[in-house]
Amino acid sequence: MMALKVALAGIGKIARDQHIPAITASPDWELAATVSRHATVDGVESHDDFGAMLEARPDIGVVSLCMPPVPRFDYARAAIAAGRHVMLEKPPGATVSECHALEAMARAAGVSIYATWHSREAAMVATAKAWLEGKRLESLIVTWKEDVRKWHPGQTWIWQAGGLGVFDPGINALSIVTEILADPIHLTASELFIPENCETPIAATLAFAHPHGAQVSAEFDFRKEGDQFWNIAIRTDQGSLVLSEGGATLEIDGVSQTDAAGDALKGEYPRLYARMANLVRAGGVDMDLAPMAHVADAFLLGKRITVEPFVE
């Protein structure tokens, strides 16, 4: 089967760490061009103007958008108007309504669009989901704490409106929660801790309502030094599980179900690109916005608490 040609727009850390290795290792894909005002990839045709790339390369049928969420809508709209399939890095846009608009555009144009949630493809998420099936949820606690200076150096856009702040990683946890739970949840309260020199939160706490009364909560914090935590602890009427390392490792009733994290997370982006290849070939659309809806609700309901300035 002939490889699909893809253009990668936005050549930053996530593109270099994840997208480019996943594309180049896959027989489904050929990295045919890049678009960036500041960076290139050795051996790959580069452009600094997205519209010019679309015009110059009608043979490239797919674009993968890796720039920050605020400018992404205009790129996606241009790609769809040019008849190209679109793959969106998480979060898929700056607002929920613009994502709905992109889906409508894609369906009208007959092209595929994919809102990716890479943490759903972590090694043990599917196993956790299967184990939870048929069990009654009693509690679910998300603890997502990391050092922003380590994981997001120099990414000033995170602290600007639309950049999500701590929800940039926190939405990964919400993508797992919405994948593995059988019943939908909705937000009932949130606290947003916002540095006085920033527009987005550096930490947040969330509380949710579950249709059967289970206790569901989440705590996100960008200020964690030392040990980092990306854990989801779940208790049911038939035992408990802990997903850790962002979904890479799993314990059920205290018994490990996999080896230590190691290379387990490396499969996330290859699986995303395999999914995109299938969508393109089948003419499918995947625009699940459930994780983003929870973040939007957190901003709507959030009690804003001003904290000390953030200085990188």
C-alpha positions in Angstrom: 0.0 0.0 0.0 1.4 3.4 -1.0 2.5 5.7 1.8 0.4 8.7 2.5 2.2 12.1 2.1 2.0 14.3 5.1 3.1 17.9 5.8 4.0 18.7 9.4 3.2 22.3 10.5 4.8 23.6 13.6 8.3 22.3 14.2 8.7 22.6 17.9 9.6 20.2 20.8 6.5 17.9 20.4 7.1 17.6 16.7 10.7 16.7 17.1 10.2 14.4 20.1 7.1 12.5 18.9 5.6 13.3 15.5 8.7 13.1 13.3 10.0 9.8 14.8 6.5 8.3 14.5 6.1 9.4 10.9 9.5 8.3 9.7 9.2 4.9 11.4 5.9 4.1 9.8 5.3 2.5 6.4 2.0 4.3 6.3 3.6 7.7 6.0 6.1 9.9 4.1 7.1 13.2 5.6 6.9 15.2 2.5 7.2 18.8 3.8 7.3 21.0 6.9 6.0 24.4 7.6 7.6 26.6 10.2 8.9 30.2 10.4 11.8 29.2 12.6 12.8 25.6 12.1 13.4 22.9 9.4 14.0 19.1 9.3 17.1 17.8 7.6 16.3 16.2 4.3 12.7 17.4 4.2 11.3 20.2 2.0 10.6 23.2 4.1 8.2 26.2 3.8 7.6 29.2 6.0 4.1 29.9 4.6 1.3 27.4 5.0 -0.8 28.7 2.1 2.2 28.6 -0.2 2.9 25.0 0.8 -0.7 24.0 0.1 -0.5 25.6 -3.3 2.9 24.2 -4.2 2.2 20.7 -3.1 -1.2 19.5 -4.2 0.2 15.9 -4.0 0.3 16.2 -0.1 -3.1 14.9 1.0 -2.6 15.2 4.8 -1.5 17.9 7.2 -0.6 17.4 10.8 -0.8 20.6 12.9 1.5 20.9 15.9 1.5 24.6 16.6 0.0 26.1 19.8 -3.9 25.9 19.9 -4.7 29.6 19.3 -3.5 29.9 15.7 -4.5 26.3 14.8 -8.0 27.0 13.5 -6.9 29.2 10.6 -4.4 26.5 9.5 -7.0 23.8 9.7 -9.6 25.8 7.9 -7.2 26.5 5.1 -6.2 22.9 4.8 -9.8 21.7 4.7 -10.7 24.3 2.1 -7.8 22.9 0.0 -9.2 19.4 0.3 -6.6 18.1 2.7 -7.1 15.7 5.6 -6.2 17.2 9.0 -4.6 15.8 12.1 -4.7 18.0 15.2 -2.3 17.9 18.1 -4.0 18.1 21.5 -5.9 20.2 22.5 -7.5 20.3 19.0 -8.2 24.0 19.2 -8.5 27.1 21.4 -12.3 26.8 21.9 -14.9 24.0 21.8 -17.0 25.8 19.3 -14.2 26.3 16.8 -13.5 22.5 17.0 -17.2 21.9 16.2 -16.9 24.3 13.3 -13.8 22.4 11.9 -15.6 19.1 12.1 -18.6 20.5 10.2 -16.2 21.9 7.6 -14.4 18.6 7.2 -17.6 16.7 6.8 -18.9 19.1 4.2 -15.6 18.9 2.3 -15.5 15.1 2.5 -12.1 15.0 4.3 -11.0 13.3 7.5 -10.2 15.2 10.6 -8.8 13.7 13.8 -8.6 15.3 17.3 -5.8 13.3 18.8 -5.4 12.5 22.5 -2.0 10.9 22.8 -2.4 9.7 26.4 -5.3 7.5 25.4 -2.8 5.5 23.5 -0.5 5.0 26.6 0.4 1.4 27.1 -2.0 0.3 29.8 -5.0 2.5 29.2 -6.9 -0.1 27.1 -6.2 -2.7 29.8 -7.5 -0.5 32.5 -10.7 0.2 30.5 -11.3 -3.4 29.9 -10.9 -4.3 33.6 -13.3 -1.6 34.7 -16.1 -2.8 32.4 -19.0 -4.1 34.5 -17.7 -2.9 37.8 -19.3 -0.2 39.9 -17.1 2.9 40.4 -16.7 4.1 44.0 -13.9 6.7 43.5 -11.5 8.1 41.0 -8.7 10.4 42.0 -6.4 12.1 39.4 -3.0 13.4 40.7 -1.1 15.1 37.9 1.9 17.1 39.2 5.0 18.0 37.2 7.7 20.7 36.9 6.7 23.1 34.1 10.3 24.3 33.9 11.5 20.8 33.0 8.7 19.8 30.6 7.7 23.1 29.0 10.9 25.3 28.9 10.5 28.6 27.1 6.8 27.9 26.1 5.5 31.3 27.0 2.3 30.7 25.0 1.1 28.3 27.8 0.7 31.3 30.1 -1.3 33.4 27.6 -5.1 33.2 27.1 -5.8 30.1 25.1 -2.6 28.4 26.2 -4.4 26.4 29.0 -1.6 26.6 31.6 -1.6 23.5 33.8 -4.5 22.1 31.7 -2.0 21.6 28.9 -0.8 18.4 30.7 -4.0 18.1 32.7 -6.1 17.5 29.7 -4.1 14.4 29.1 -5.4 13.0 32.4 -9.0 14.0 31.4 -8.6 12.3 28.0 -7.8 9.0 29.9 -10.6 9.4 32.3 -13.2 10.0 29.6 -11.8 7.0 27.7 -11.9 4.5 30.5 -15.1 5.4 32.3 -18.3 3.8 31.1 -20.5 6.6 32.4 -20.1 10.3 31.6 -19.2 12.7 34.4 -19.6 16.5 34.6 -17.8 19.2 36.6 -19.3 20.6 39.7 -16.5 22.8 41.1 -13.0 24.0 40.3 -10.3 26.2 41.8 -7.8 27.8 39.5 -4.5 29.1 40.9 -3.3 31.8 38.6 0.1 33.5 39.0 -0.4 37.3 39.1 1.7 37.7 36.0 0.0 35.1 33.9 -3.4 34.6 32.2 -3.7 30.8 32.8 -3.5 28.6 35.9 -0.4 27.1 37.3 -2.5 24.6 39.4 -6.1 23.5 39.6 -8.4 21.3 41.6 -11.6 19.8 40.1 -14.6 18.0 41.4 -17.0 16.0 39.3 -20.5 14.5 39.6 -20.8 10.8 38.7 -24.3 9.4 37.7 -24.0 6.6 40.4 -22.5 8.8 43.1 -18.9 7.9 42.9 -16.4 10.4 44.2 -14.4 11.8 41.3 -11.7 14.5 41.6 -8.5 15.8 40.0 -5.6 17.8 41.2 -3.2 19.4 38.7 0.0 21.3 39.6 2.8 22.7 37.4 5.0 23.5 40.5 6.1 20.0 41.5 9.8 19.6 42.0 11.5 16.3 42.6 9.3 13.3 42.0 6.7 13.8 39.3 3.2 12.3 39.4 0.8 11.3 36.6 -1.5 9.0 38.4 -5.1 7.9 38.3 -6.3 5.9 41.3 -9.6 4.0 41.0 -11.6 2.0 43.5 -14.5 -0.2 42.5 -16.9 -2.7 44.2 -14.6 -5.4 42.8 -11.1 -4.1 43.6 -8.9 -1.2 42.7 -6.4 -0.1 40.1 -3.7 2.6 39.8 -2.7 3.9 36.4 0.6 5.7 36.7 3.3 7.3 34.5 0.6 8.9 32.4 -1.0 5.5 31.7 2.2 3.6 30.9 2.0 1.4 34.0 -0.9 -0.3 35.8 -1.4 -2.0 39.1 -4.6 -4.0 39.9 -5.2 -4.8 43.5 -1.5 -3.9 44.2 -0.2 -6.3 41.5 1.8 -4.8 38.6 0.4 -5.6 35.2 3.4 -4.4 33.2 7.1 -3.7 33.4 8.3 -0.4 34.7 7.5 2.5 32.3 10.8 2.6 30.3 9.9 2.7 26.7 6.2 2.0 27.1 5.2 5.6 26.2 6.9 5.5 22.9 4.0 3.7 21.3 1.5 6.6 21.8 2.3 8.6 18.6 2.8 5.6 16.3 -0.7 4.5 17.4 -2.1 8.0 16.7 -0.6 8.0 13.2 -1.9 4.5 12.5 -5.3 5.7 13.5 -5.0 8.7 11.2 -4.0 6.5 8.3 -7.0 4.3 8.8 -9.3 7.4 9.0 -8.0 8.8 5.8 -8.3 5.5 3.9 -11.8 4.9 5.2 -13.0 8.5 4.9 -13.6 8.8 8.7 -13.8 11.5 11.2 -12.8 11.4 14.9 -13.4 14.6 16.8 -14.2 13.5 20.4 -14.1 16.8 22.5 -15.0 15.3 25.9 -11.6 16.2 27.5 -11.8 19.7 26.2 -15.3 20.2 27.4 -14.2 19.5 31.0 -11.4 22.1 30.7 -13.9 24.7 29.4 -16.2 23.9 32.3 -13.3 24.3 34.7 -12.8 27.9 33.4 -16.5 28.6 33.5 -17.0 27.4 37.1 -13.5 28.1 38.4 -12.9 30.1 41.5 -9.8 32.2 40.6 -7.1 32.4 43.3 -4.1 34.7 42.6 -0.7 33.2 43.5 2.9 34.4 43.3 4.3 35.3 39.9 5.7 32.6 37.7 9.3 33.2 36.7 11.0 30.5 34.6 
